[in-house]
């Protein structure tokens, strides 16, 4: 399984993905699910992937090589973020055209989903979720985040904390806490994590970081969060109901 | 949808269920999913239900009327909790025998699951989860809780807080917090809630309570929890990563 979350706030964009992949319980390994395309001063795009790894890796290759559309468009030359989301959708459809029938014969479902965020010079910063069918939706100020993969464990904390006005560092903490809840409850989501941060209108990648077991900040965050939750529970008085 | 959680700790048993039921978005109503059978001094059994309402209500009727097994056994005369769990399984299988084919013709999946907890005089307090197939598993000191329905949103807080040694009132708080996370993230789970508490070896129902929108304690818990989470997030320092 997978957990990826994208957050689009006033100050910018956060992309956070786990790296665990498995085909059965005895075939577990680590792959990146966060891909970045950057031309400083001109565009920064981030793509996160969930679903069948063969499908999602083929999609990324098509996006790199220009095989998604007949005119050879890639994420490095597509003119707008809306067209970039369409391009990802076209890539999924192309992989579906090539592989879905054969997968179906093996009883393998064709499943893949994507979060695409970024900005192209002169255009707005946007964040999209692209479905298996190639259609897509967009994050809005009312709901400034999108998730793919194992989304439920990490949703409550985001729903409580994140708004469009949340600062980038606070949003980053929120994303890490959301990931921590997912890591704790679902063994199919695992470290290390891949993180990318983009400041609105900067047109260059802010931070790209791999967070491992040894990461001091993430380790401290997990410890403080455990302690803080215990304190929050302890601060709620016991019910005075009698029985 | 539904969210029900059962917790079996050293001091006793907690059962908490929401009441929302829906068949499509324009057919939403409230039903109890928590059923109690009690003969003070002799037995207390609690059953929570999730899944297709027609199926779960039929199961409850069979358990009341003795129609689950040929010998007319009911939850009021079954000799042990293990046999009670078997009886619930037999009731599901009987409803399956009667209704599954007709449901299948309408394209309706046969889905139902149950949490059964309680104690019979001279026997241990136990908590079971019964699946659609009528088979079942049991809560253990290592994993002292079971959930049915929309389980994921409310799992992280339980995983952090609850152990077998957690006191009954603390466990009750934890159950209510788990429900609160689910209520916040999934509109198909809704108030009021049904709560039942049983103290180990008491052989009488401790508390049975309907928690509505107006419940002062639950309202306060939700407010304090929101504030406590905000404080816990605020207490985590921002990452010192630079970009």
Contacts between the chains, C-beta under 8 A, distances in Angstrom:
chain1	res1	chain2	res2	distance
A	152	B	152	3.5
A	152	B	153	5.4
A	152	B	185	7.2
A	153	B	152	5.4
A	153	B	153	7.3
A	153	B	155	6.3
A	153	B	156	5.4
A	154	B	156	8.0
A	155	B	153	6.3
A	155	B	185	4.9
A	156	B	153	5.4
A	156	B	156	7.5
A	156	B	181	4.1
A	156	B	182	8.0
A	156	B	184	6.0
A	156	B	185	5.1
A	157	B	229	7.3
A	159	B	184	5.6
A	159	B	185	5.7
A	160	B	184	7.1
A	160	B	226	6.5
A	160	B	229	5.7
A	160	B	230	7.6
A	161	B	229	7.5
A	161	B	230	7.4
A	161	B	233	5.7
A	169	B	238	4.2
A	169	B	239	6.4
A	170	B	233	7.6
A	170	B	238	7.3
A	172	B	238	7.9
A	172	B	239	6.2
A	173	B	233	6.4
A	173	B	236	5.7
A	173	B	238	6.8
A	173	B	239	7.3
A	174	B	233	7.0
A	177	B	233	6.9
A	177	B	236	7.9
A	181	B	156	4.1
A	182	B	156	8.0
A	184	B	156	6.0
A	184	B	159	5.7
A	184	B	160	7.1
A	185	B	152	7.3
A	185	B	155	4.9
A	185	B	156	5.1
A	185	B	159	5.7
A	197	B	243	5.8
A	199	B	243	7.4
A	206	B	243	3.7
A	207	B	241	5.8
A	207	B	242	7.8
A	207	B	243	3.8
A	209	B	241	6.5
A	217	B	239	5.0
A	217	B	240	7.0
A	217	B	241	7.2
A	220	B	236	8.0
A	220	B	237	7.9
A	221	B	236	5.4
A	224	B	232	7.8
A	224	B	235	6.4
A	224	B	236	4.9
A	225	B	232	6.5
A	225	B	236	6.4
A	226	B	160	6.5
A	228	B	228	7.9
A	228	B	231	7.1
A	228	B	232	2.8
A	228	B	233	7.6
A	228	B	235	5.5
A	228	B	236	7.1
A	229	B	157	7.3
A	229	B	160	5.7
A	229	B	161	7.4
A	229	B	229	7.7
A	229	B	232	5.9
A	230	B	160	7.6
A	230	B	161	7.4
A	231	B	228	7.1
A	231	B	232	6.9
A	232	B	224	7.8
A	232	B	225	6.5
A	232	B	228	2.9
A	232	B	229	5.9
A	232	B	231	7.0
A	232	B	232	5.4
A	233	B	161	5.7
A	233	B	170	7.6
A	233	B	173	6.4
A	233	B	174	7.0
A	233	B	177	6.9
A	233	B	228	7.6
A	235	B	224	6.4
A	235	B	228	5.5
A	236	B	173	5.7
A	236	B	177	7.9
A	236	B	220	7.9
A	236	B	221	5.5
A	236	B	224	4.9
A	236	B	225	6.5
A	236	B	228	7.1
A	237	B	220	7.8
A	238	B	169	4.2
A	238	B	170	7.3
A	238	B	172	7.8
A	238	B	173	6.8
A	239	B	169	6.4
A	239	B	172	6.2
A	239	B	173	7.3
A	239	B	217	5.0
A	240	B	217	7.0
A	241	B	207	5.8
A	241	B	209	6.5
A	241	B	217	7.1
A	242	B	207	7.8
A	243	B	197	5.8
A	243	B	199	7.4
A	243	B	206	3.8
A	243	B	207	3.7
